[in-house]
């Protein structure tokens, strides 16, 4: 079952505002939400991408900036 719109929106906002000081907390929230989804769910794939973005942030880089990879 896909995530509710409000939950997805809240997580998206937290991911977009994540920084090195809160990246682990945000990643934990995303992983918790992803654990409720089937692997073939489109939201599972979306949250997996967000986790990849958070790993970039954790590494001290900026997602989407030239030279930094997501």
C-alpha positions as CSV (number, residue, x, y, z in Angstrom):
1,X,0.0,0.0,0.0
2,X,1.5,3.4,-1.0
3,X,2.3,6.0,1.5
4,X,-0.4,8.6,2.4
5,X,0.1,11.9,0.6
6,X,0.6,13.8,3.9
7,X,3.3,11.4,5.1
8,X,5.1,11.5,1.8
9,X,5.0,15.3,1.8
10,X,6.4,15.5,5.3
11,X,9.2,13.1,4.5
12,X,10.0,14.9,1.3
13,X,10.3,18.2,3.2
14,X,12.6,16.7,5.8
15,X,14.8,15.1,3.1
16,X,15.0,18.4,1.2
17,X,16.0,20.3,4.4
18,X,18.4,17.6,5.7
19,X,21.9,18.6,6.7
20,X,24.9,16.9,8.4
21,X,23.5,17.6,11.9
22,X,20.1,15.8,11.3
23,X,20.8,13.5,8.3
24,X,20.8,10.3,10.5
25,X,17.5,11.2,12.1
26,X,15.9,11.9,8.7
27,X,17.3,8.7,7.2
28,X,15.9,6.7,10.1
29,X,12.4,8.2,9.4
30,X,12.7,7.3,5.7
31,X,13.9,3.8,6.4
32,X,11.0,3.3,8.9
33,X,8.5,4.4,6.3
34,X,10.1,2.3,3.6
35,X,10.0,-0.8,5.8
36,X,6.2,-0.7,5.6
37,X,6.2,-0.9,1.8
38,X,6.5,-3.8,-0.6
39,X,9.7,-3.7,-2.7
40,X,7.7,-3.4,-5.9
41,X,5.8,-0.3,-4.6
42,X,6.7,2.9,-6.4
43,X,7.0,4.7,-3.1
44,X,9.6,2.1,-2.0
45,X,11.7,3.0,-5.0
46,X,11.2,6.8,-4.3
47,X,12.3,6.4,-0.7
48,X,15.3,4.4,-1.7
49,X,16.3,7.3,-3.9
50,X,15.9,9.7,-1.0
51,X,18.1,7.4,1.1
52,X,20.8,7.7,-1.6
53,X,20.5,11.5,-1.5
54,X,20.8,11.4,2.3
55,X,24.0,9.4,2.0
56,X,25.5,12.1,-0.3
57,X,24.6,14.7,2.4
58,X,26.1,12.6,5.1
59,X,29.3,12.5,3.1
60,X,29.4,16.3,3.3
61,X,28.3,16.9,-0.3
62,X,25.3,18.8,-1.8
63,X,22.8,16.8,-3.9
64,X,22.6,18.1,-7.4
65,X,25.7,20.3,-7.2
66,X,28.1,19.9,-10.1
67,X,30.7,17.3,-9.2
68,X,28.7,15.8,-6.3
69,X,26.9,12.6,-7.1
70,X,23.6,11.3,-5.9
